[in-house]
Amino acid sequence: MRKVIYILGFLSGITATINAQSITYNHDDAKMNQVTVMEIGSGSLTPSQYYTLLHRSYQKSAASKNKLAFRMAAGINLYNQVDDAEALDSAMQNRAKIEALNIADRSGGALDLAWMAESGKLNSKMEDFEQNIHRIQEVGGTTNEQEHWRAYYKVYQSAIKATQDAYMPNAQRKKEYLRIHADVAKKNETLLLYLVRLSKARKTSALLAATNNRENNKARIVRNAMSRWRGAGWNTSGRGLEE
């Protein structure tokens, strides 16, 4: 029984709360006229005496400054921006295509047209340089000298690899390949002069060594000459006595 009383009390409280929160509407002409004038510019501000005495300037300009006019102006401006937005979108899309081509042209992983054009003569010059490095010990150079020149070869290899992986257009990449080719050619000429100098020094040393090892027969030659001279003198003296 007590539970039933509690339930009935709870329900009666809910009903009272619902009744207390019911919506009521009291029409106010003055407020409605003010909102209408502000929003769409139609109607009039009431009470007129109040606005005439206290807000005359607002009463004169309120209808012309309604929000509807501003909304219409904003809508027109937004509509005009559609063409500008479409033009900007088209320009950005075209720019994106151009940049995509530029990225493909500059990327090392893309088709390296410059390497395809210059790799033949650059690789050939690198092979000549490597072969001449191998000849250093053959003409009398040392291991340290050969490693010194091999370090230059590795520098050029690194320069070629860096150019292939660099982010630059093919035109600039070609200039770098040609610059490396010129450096390798110049260094190879220096190496050839060095090899000639080593070869001449080796031959000169061999000739000097052969000269030092040759037997000196001057004394024997002189003795033989003296013996022949004396023998010829004795023969001449003997013939004179016989006569």
C-alpha positions in Angstrom: 0.0 0.0 0.0 2.8 2.3 0.8 4.4 1.6 -2.6 1.2 2.6 -4.3 1.1 5.9 -2.5 4.7 6.6 -3.5 3.9 5.8 -7.2 0.8 8.1 -7.1 2.8 10.9 -5.5 5.5 10.6 -8.1 3.1 10.6 -11.0 1.3 13.7 -9.6 4.7 15.5 -9.3 5.5 14.7 -13.0 2.1 16.1 -14.1 2.6 19.3 -12.1 6.0 19.7 -13.7 4.6 19.3 -17.2 1.9 21.8 -16.5 4.4 24.3 -15.2 6.6 24.0 -18.4 3.8 24.5 -20.9 4.4 27.1 -23.6 2.4 30.3 -23.5 2.3 32.9 -26.3 1.6 36.6 -25.7 1.5 38.6 -28.9 3.3 42.0 -28.8 2.7 44.2 -31.9 5.5 46.6 -31.0 8.1 43.8 -30.9 6.8 42.1 -34.0 6.9 45.4 -35.9 10.5 46.0 -34.8 11.6 42.6 -35.9 9.9 42.9 -39.2 11.5 46.3 -39.9 14.9 44.9 -38.9 14.6 41.7 -41.0 12.8 42.7 -44.2 12.3 46.5 -44.0 8.4 46.3 -44.1 6.0 47.7 -41.5 6.6 50.5 -39.1 8.1 51.0 -35.7 5.6 51.3 -32.9 4.8 53.2 -30.7 5.7 56.0 -33.1 5.8 58.6 -30.3 8.6 56.7 -28.6 10.8 56.5 -31.7 9.9 60.0 -32.7 11.1 61.4 -29.4 14.0 59.1 -28.6 15.2 57.4 -31.7 14.3 59.6 -34.6 17.5 58.9 -36.7 17.0 55.1 -36.3 13.3 55.5 -37.2 14.2 57.2 -40.5 16.9 54.6 -41.6 15.8 51.4 -40.0 13.7 50.2 -43.0 16.5 50.9 -45.5 19.1 49.2 -43.4 17.2 45.9 -43.0 19.0 42.6 -42.9 17.3 41.4 -46.1 19.2 43.9 -48.1 22.5 42.8 -46.6 21.6 39.1 -47.2 20.9 39.8 -50.8 24.1 41.7 -51.3 26.1 38.9 -49.6 24.3 36.3 -51.8 25.2 38.3 -55.0 28.8 38.6 -53.9 29.0 34.9 -53.2 27.4 34.1 -56.5 30.0 36.3 -58.2 32.8 34.4 -56.4 31.7 31.1 -58.0 33.3 32.2 -61.3 36.4 33.4 -59.5 36.6 30.1 -57.6 36.2 28.1 -60.8 38.9 30.1 -62.6 41.2 29.7 -59.6 40.5 25.9 -59.5 41.3 25.6 -63.2 44.5 27.6 -62.8 45.6 25.4 -59.8 44.9 22.2 -61.7 47.0 23.4 -64.6 49.7 24.4 -62.3 49.6 21.1 -60.5 50.0 19.3 -63.9 53.0 21.5 -64.7 54.6 20.8 -61.3 54.0 17.1 -61.7 55.9 17.2 -64.9 58.6 19.3 -63.2 58.9 16.8 -60.4 59.1 13.9 -62.8 61.8 15.8 -64.7 63.8 16.6 -61.6 63.5 13.3 -59.8 66.4 11.0 -60.0 64.1 8.0 -60.2 62.5 9.3 -63.4 63.7 8.8 -66.9 67.2 10.3 -66.9 67.5 11.6 -70.5 70.7 13.4 -69.7 72.4 10.1 -68.6 71.1 8.3 -71.7 72.7 11.0 -73.8 76.1 11.4 -72.0 76.6 8.0 -70.3 78.6 6.5 -73.3 81.5 8.9 -73.4 81.5 9.4 -69.6 81.7 5.7 -68.9 84.4 5.4 -71.6 86.5 8.1 -70.0 86.1 6.5 -66.6 87.2 3.1 -68.0 90.3 4.8 -69.5 91.1 6.4 -66.2 90.7 3.1 -64.3 93.0 1.3 -66.8 95.7 3.9 -66.4 95.4 3.6 -62.6 96.2 -0.2 -63.0 99.3 0.7 -65.0 100.9 2.6 -62.1 102.6 -0.4 -60.5 103.5 -1.8 -63.9 105.7 1.2 -64.7 107.3 1.4 -61.3 104.8 3.2 -59.1 104.0 2.2 -55.5 100.8 0.9 -53.9 100.3 4.2 -52.1 100.5 6.1 -55.3 98.0 3.8 -56.9 95.6 4.2 -54.0 96.0 8.0 -54.3 94.8 8.0 -57.8 92.1 5.4 -57.1 90.6 7.9 -54.5 90.1 10.3 -57.4 88.3 7.6 -59.3 85.9 7.0 -56.4 85.2 10.7 -56.1 84.1 10.8 -59.7 81.9 7.7 -59.1 80.3 9.5 -56.2 79.7 12.6 -58.2 78.0 10.6 -61.0 75.8 8.8 -58.5 74.9 12.1 -56.7 73.9 13.7 -60.0 71.7 10.8 -60.9 69.9 11.0 -57.6 69.7 14.8 -57.4 66.5 16.7 -57.7 67.2 18.8 -60.8 65.9 19.2 -64.3 67.5 17.1 -67.1 69.1 20.2 -68.6 71.0 21.0 -65.4 71.8 17.3 -65.0 73.4 17.2 -68.4 75.6 20.1 -67.5 76.8 18.3 -64.4 77.6 15.1 -66.4 79.6 17.2 -68.9 81.4 18.9 -66.1 82.3 15.6 -64.5 83.5 14.3 -68.0 85.8 17.3 -68.4 87.3 16.8 -64.9 87.9 13.1 -65.5 89.5 13.8 -68.9 91.8 16.5 -67.3 92.8 14.2 -64.5 93.4 11.3 -66.9 95.8 13.5 -68.9 97.7 14.3 -65.7 97.9 10.6 -64.9 99.3 9.8 -68.4 102.0 12.4 -67.8 102.7 10.8 -64.5 102.9 7.3 -66.1 105.4 8.6 -68.7 107.6 10.1 -66.0 107.5 6.8 -64.1 108.3 4.8 -67.2 111.2 7.1 -68.1 112.6 7.0 -64.6 112.4 3.2 -64.6 114.2 2.9 -68.0 116.9 5.4 -66.8 117.4 3.4 -63.7 117.8 0.2 -65.7 120.4 1.8 -68.0 122.3 3.1 -65.1 122.3 -0.3 -63.5 123.5 -1.9 -66.7 126.3 0.6 -67.0 127.5 0.0 -63.5 127.5 -3.8 -64.0 129.5 -3.7 -67.2 133.1 -4.9 -66.9 135.9 -2.3 -67.2 138.5 -3.7 -69.8 140.4 -0.5 -70.3 143.5 -1.7 -68.4 143.6 -5.0 -70.4 143.2 -3.2 -73.6 146.0 -0.9 -72.8 148.3 -3.8 -71.8 147.5 -5.6 -75.1 148.2 -2.4 -77.0 151.5 -2.0 -75.3 152.4 -5.6 -75.9 151.7 -5.2 -79.6 153.6 -2.0 -79.8 156.6 -3.5 -78.1 156.4 -6.5 -80.3 156.3 -4.4 -83.4 159.3 -2.4 -82.1 161.4 -5.5 -81.5 160.6 -6.8 -84.9 161.7 -3.5 -86.5 165.0 -3.5 -84.5 165.8 -7.1 -85.4 165.4 -6.4 -89.1 167.7 -3.4 -88.8 170.5 -5.5 -87.3 170.3 -8.1 -90.0 170.7 -5.6 -92.6 
